[in-house]
Amino acid sequence: MNTIDIYKGGCKKCGICIAFCPRTVLSQGDDGFPFASNPEACTGCRWCELRCPDFAIVVHEDEHTDR
C-alpha cells in the first residue's frame, strides 16, 4: 500500500488533490484538510502530488505495488 503525506503547514485546503484523484483515495476532513480516506485504492499515479500548487502532498510508493 502506498503512503500519502499531506503537509498541513503548506496546504491551503484548495481540494485540487481530491478532485484529480482518479481512484477517490482522498477526502476532505472536518478541518478542511485532505486526508487518505481510502489509501488501499492508491495506485501511485501521483496526480494529487503533481497537481498540488503548494507541493504539500507526497506519495511514497510501496515497492510491492503493481501499477
C-alpha positions as protocol buffer text, in pm:
chain_id: "A"
residue {
  index: 1
  type: MET
  ca { x: 0 y: 0 z: 0 }
}
residue {
  index: 2
  type: ASN
  ca { x: 125 y: 348 z: -85 }
}
residue {
  index: 3
  type: THR
  ca { x: 164 y: 615 z: 180 }
}
residue {
  index: 4
  type: ILE
  ca { x: 34 y: 967 z: 126 }
}
residue {
  index: 5
  type: ASP
  ca { x: 182 y: 1250 z: 331 }
}
residue {
  index: 6
  type: ILE
  ca { x: -4 y: 1579 z: 346 }
}
residue {
  index: 7
  type: TYR
  ca { x: 187 y: 1871 z: 492 }
}
residue {
  index: 8
  type: LYS
  ca { x: -75 y: 2086 z: 661 }
}
residue {
  index: 9
  type: GLY
  ca { x: 169 y: 2374 z: 700 }
}
residue {
  index: 10
  type: GLY
  ca { x: 179 y: 2416 z: 323 }
}
residue {
  index: 11
  type: CYS
  ca { x: -173 y: 2306 z: 233 }
}
residue {
  index: 12
  type: LYS
  ca { x: -428 y: 2579 z: 164 }
}
residue {
  index: 13
  type: LYS
  ca { x: -722 y: 2335 z: 151 }
}
residue {
  index: 14
  type: CYS
  ca { x: -795 y: 2404 z: -216 }
}
residue {
  index: 15
  type: GLY
  ca { x: -916 y: 2048 z: -287 }
}
residue {
  index: 16
  type: ILE
  ca { x: -729 y: 2010 z: -616 }
}
residue {
  index: 17
  type: CYS
  ca { x: -567 y: 1687 z: -497 }
}
residue {
  index: 18
  type: ILE
  ca { x: -909 y: 1546 z: -411 }
}
residue {
  index: 19
  type: ALA
  ca { x: -1057 y: 1647 z: -747 }
}
residue {
  index: 20
  type: PHE
  ca { x: -774 y: 1496 z: -954 }
}
residue {
  index: 21
  type: CYS
  ca { x: -752 y: 1160 z: -775 }
}
residue {
  index: 22
  type: PRO
  ca { x: -886 y: 902 z: -1022 }
}
residue {
  index: 23
  type: ARG
  ca { x: -936 y: 638 z: -750 }
}
residue {
  index: 24
  type: THR
  ca { x: -1117 y: 850 z: -487 }
}
residue {
  index: 25
  type: VAL
  ca { x: -837 y: 796 z: -236 }
}
residue {
  index: 26
  type: LEU
  ca { x: -856 y: 1143 z: -83 }
}
residue {
  index: 27
  type: SER
  ca { x: -1139 y: 1314 z: 103 }
}
residue {
  index: 28
  type: GLN
  ca { x: -1180 y: 1644 z: 280 }
}
residue {
  index: 29
  type: GLY
  ca { x: -1169 y: 1620 z: 657 }
}
residue {
  index: 30
  type: ASP
  ca { x: -1380 y: 1816 z: 904 }
}
residue {
  index: 31
  type: ASP
  ca { x: -1088 y: 2058 z: 941 }
}
residue {
  index: 32
  type: GLY
  ca { x: -1085 y: 2120 z: 563 }
}
residue {
  index: 33
  type: PHE
  ca { x: -757 y: 1940 z: 501 }
}
residue {
  index: 34
  type: PRO
  ca { x: -741 y: 1645 z: 263 }
}
residue {
  index: 35
  type: PHE
  ca { x: -667 y: 1301 z: 403 }
}
residue {
  index: 36
  type: ALA
  ca { x: -632 y: 950 z: 264 }
}
residue {
  index: 37
  type: SER
  ca { x: -974 y: 803 z: 338 }
}
residue {
  index: 38
  type: ASN
  ca { x: -920 y: 509 z: 101 }
}
residue {
  index: 39
  type: PRO
  ca { x: -539 y: 454 z: 92 }
}
residue {
  index: 40
  type: GLU
  ca { x: -563 y: 94 z: -24 }
}
residue {
  index: 41
  type: ALA
  ca { x: -704 y: 218 z: -357 }
}
residue {
  index: 42
  type: CYS
  ca { x: -397 y: 433 z: -431 }
}
residue {
  index: 43
  type: THR
  ca { x: -212 y: 316 z: -742 }
}
residue {
  index: 44
  type: GLY
  ca { x: 75 y: 562 z: -704 }
}
residue {
  index: 45
  type: CYS
  ca { x: -19 y: 766 z: -1012 }
}
residue {
  index: 46
  type: ARG
  ca { x: 84 y: 1084 z: -827 }
}
residue {
  index: 47
  type: TRP
  ca { x: -185 y: 1302 z: -987 }
}
residue {
  index: 48
  type: CYS
  ca { x: -251 y: 1455 z: -646 }
}
residue {
  index: 49
  type: GLU
  ca { x: 117 y: 1529 z: -595 }
}
residue {
  index: 50
  type: LEU
  ca { x: 171 y: 1670 z: -945 }
}
residue {
  index: 51
  type: ARG
  ca { x: -134 y: 1897 z: -934 }
}
residue {
  index: 52
  type: CYS
  ca { x: -82 y: 2041 z: -586 }
}
residue {
  index: 53
  type: PRO
  ca { x: 10 y: 2410 z: -636 }
}
residue {
  index: 54
  type: ASP
  ca { x: 176 y: 2424 z: -293 }
}
residue {
  index: 55
  type: PHE
  ca { x: 379 y: 2098 z: -311 }
}
residue {
  index: 56
  type: ALA
  ca { x: 202 y: 1995 z: 11 }
}
residue {
  index: 57
  type: ILE
  ca { x: 138 y: 1631 z: -77 }
}
residue {
  index: 58
  type: VAL
  ca { x: 383 y: 1348 z: -140 }
}
residue {
  index: 59
  type: VAL
  ca { x: 308 y: 991 z: -244 }
}
residue {
  index: 60
  type: HIS
  ca { x: 552 y: 727 z: -125 }
}
residue {
  index: 61
  type: GLU
  ca { x: 515 y: 415 z: -336 }
}
residue {
  index: 62
  type: ASP
  ca { x: 522 y: 75 z: -175 }
}
residue {
  index: 63
  type: GLU
  ca { x: 784 y: -131 z: -354 }
}
residue {
  index: 64
  type: HIS
  ca { x: 532 y: -415 z: -383 }
}
residue {
  index: 65
  type: THR
  ca { x: 256 y: -211 z: -550 }
}
residue {
  index: 66
  type: ASP
  ca { x: 166 y: -316 z: -905 }
}
residue {
  index: 67
  type: ARG
  ca { x: 66 y: -39 z: -1142 }
}
